[in-house]
Amino acid sequence: MNENLLDVLLYLFENFSLADAEHAANIRDDLDEAGFFPDEIDDAFAWIRATDPAGQALAATPSEDAIRVYSEAEMHVLDAECRGFLAFLQQSGVLSATAREIVIDRLMALAEDAFEGAEIEQLKWVVMMVLSSTGHDQAYARMEAMIHAESPGAAH
């Protein structure tokens, strides 16, 4: 995974609204003061822009009940655990088929080469960032609750 880009994205996610991040000029200054390089900042904003469903080059809107067949490159980046988790999120209503495709696309964009695998924690962060930046507030809240329920020491 492109750790520098992921670091910028996580910093943005933890400190700002991703949906509004690019439109606030002072955020670039904040990122610069935090020690991120201009090209990393530009890449992060480009990554966020690509979460817009209108910007996705889908041949058609994916059917919610269709089975997702992964390409060889996607299977190298997304191991069986990650693919299973994506299927679980879609079946539980956290991700729509379109949002799933955006998550896969954004994970592939983070992979520096086709043989670099994503970890389940990185997948969870990308799901959270995609849901946040696309305004899926209810799905975001459900995902957040799932993550907190998995945390050690969570109340049962």
C-alpha positions as CSV (number, residue, x, y, z in Angstrom):
1,M,0.0,0.0,0.0
2,N,1.1,3.5,-0.7
3,E,1.7,4.4,3.0
4,N,2.4,8.1,2.4
5,L,-0.9,8.6,0.6
6,L,-2.7,6.5,3.2
7,D,-1.1,8.6,6.0
8,V,-2.4,11.9,4.4
9,L,-5.9,10.4,3.9
10,L,-6.1,9.1,7.5
11,Y,-4.9,12.5,8.7
12,L,-7.6,14.2,6.7
13,F,-10.2,11.7,7.8
14,E,-9.4,12.1,11.4
15,N,-9.3,15.9,11.4
16,F,-11.7,17.1,8.7
17,S,-14.8,16.2,6.8
18,L,-13.6,14.4,3.6
19,A,-16.7,15.6,1.7
20,D,-15.6,19.2,2.3
21,A,-11.9,18.8,2.5
22,E,-10.8,19.9,-0.9
23,H,-13.0,23.1,-0.8
24,A,-11.3,24.5,2.2
25,A,-8.1,26.3,1.4
26,N,-6.8,26.3,4.9
27,I,-6.8,22.5,4.9
28,R,-3.9,22.4,2.4
29,D,-2.0,24.8,4.8
30,D,-2.7,22.5,7.7
31,L,-1.5,19.5,5.8
32,D,1.7,21.3,4.8
33,E,2.3,22.3,8.5
34,A,1.7,18.7,9.5
35,G,4.7,17.8,7.3
36,F,3.1,16.4,4.2
37,F,4.6,17.1,0.8
38,P,2.6,19.0,-1.9
39,D,2.5,16.0,-4.2
40,E,1.2,13.8,-1.5
41,I,-1.5,16.4,-0.7
42,D,-2.5,16.6,-4.4
43,D,-2.6,12.8,-4.6
44,A,-4.9,12.6,-1.5
45,F,-7.3,15.2,-2.9
46,A,-7.3,13.3,-6.3
47,W,-8.0,10.1,-4.4
48,I,-11.0,11.7,-2.5
49,R,-12.4,13.2,-5.8
50,A,-12.4,9.7,-7.3
51,T,-14.8,8.5,-4.5
52,D,-17.6,10.4,-6.3
53,P,-19.9,7.8,-7.9
54,A,-20.4,10.2,-10.9
55,G,-16.7,10.0,-11.6
56,Q,-16.6,6.2,-11.7
57,A,-16.3,4.6,-15.1
58,L,-18.8,1.8,-14.5
59,A,-20.3,0.2,-17.6
60,A,-23.6,0.0,-15.8
61,T,-24.8,0.4,-12.2
62,P,-24.0,-3.0,-10.6
63,S,-27.0,-5.1,-9.5
64,E,-27.3,-5.5,-5.8
65,D,-27.8,-9.3,-6.1
66,A,-25.1,-9.9,-8.7
67,I,-22.0,-12.0,-7.7
68,R,-18.8,-10.0,-7.8
69,V,-16.0,-11.7,-9.8
70,Y,-12.6,-10.3,-9.0
71,S,-9.8,-9.9,-11.5
72,E,-6.4,-11.5,-10.9
73,A,-4.9,-8.1,-9.9
74,E,-7.8,-7.4,-7.5
75,M,-7.4,-10.9,-5.9
76,H,-3.7,-10.1,-5.3
77,V,-4.5,-6.9,-3.6
78,L,-7.7,-8.1,-1.8
79,D,-7.1,-11.5,-0.1
80,A,-9.9,-13.9,0.7
81,E,-10.4,-12.2,4.1
82,C,-10.9,-8.8,2.5
83,R,-13.1,-10.1,-0.3
84,G,-15.2,-11.9,2.3
85,F,-15.5,-8.8,4.4
86,L,-16.6,-6.7,1.4
87,A,-19.3,-9.4,0.7
88,F,-20.4,-9.3,4.3
89,L,-20.7,-5.5,4.3
90,Q,-22.8,-5.6,1.1
91,Q,-25.0,-8.4,2.5
92,S,-25.5,-6.5,5.7
93,G,-26.5,-3.3,3.9
94,V,-23.5,-1.2,4.9
95,L,-22.2,-1.1,1.3
96,S,-24.3,-0.9,-1.9
97,A,-22.9,-2.6,-5.0
98,T,-21.8,0.8,-6.3
99,A,-20.1,1.8,-3.0
100,R,-18.4,-1.7,-3.0
101,E,-17.0,-0.9,-6.5
102,I,-15.7,2.5,-5.3
103,V,-14.0,0.9,-2.3
104,I,-12.3,-1.7,-4.6
105,D,-11.3,1.0,-7.0
106,R,-9.8,3.2,-4.2
107,L,-8.0,0.2,-2.7
108,M,-6.5,-0.6,-6.1
109,A,-5.4,3.0,-6.3
110,L,-3.6,2.7,-3.0
111,A,-1.7,-0.4,-4.1
112,E,1.6,0.6,-5.5
113,D,1.7,-2.6,-7.6
114,A,-0.7,-5.3,-8.4
115,F,1.0,-7.8,-6.0
116,E,0.8,-5.7,-2.9
117,G,-2.0,-6.9,-0.6
118,A,-4.3,-4.8,1.5
119,E,-4.8,-5.6,5.1
120,I,-8.2,-5.9,6.6
121,E,-7.6,-2.8,8.8
122,Q,-6.7,-0.8,5.7
123,L,-9.9,-2.0,4.0
124,K,-12.0,-0.9,7.0
125,W,-10.4,2.6,6.9
126,V,-11.0,2.9,3.1
127,V,-14.7,1.8,3.6
128,M,-15.1,4.5,6.3
129,M,-13.5,7.1,4.1
130,V,-15.6,6.2,1.1
131,L,-18.8,6.3,3.1
132,S,-17.8,9.5,4.7
133,S,-16.9,11.3,1.5
134,T,-20.0,10.1,-0.4
135,G,-22.4,11.2,2.3
136,H,-23.7,7.8,3.3
137,D,-24.2,8.8,6.9
138,Q,-26.4,5.9,8.0
139,A,-24.1,3.3,6.4
140,Y,-21.1,5.2,7.9
141,A,-22.7,5.0,11.4
142,R,-23.3,1.2,11.0
143,M,-19.7,0.6,9.9
144,E,-18.4,2.7,12.8
145,A,-20.6,0.7,15.2
146,M,-19.3,-2.6,13.7
147,I,-15.7,-1.5,14.2
148,H,-16.3,-0.4,17.8
149,A,-18.0,-3.7,18.6
150,E,-14.9,-5.5,17.3
151,S,-12.5,-3.5,19.5
152,P,-11.0,-5.2,22.5
153,G,-12.7,-4.2,25.7
154,A,-16.0,-3.4,23.9
155,A,-19.0,-3.8,26.2
156,H,-21.2,-6.8,25.5
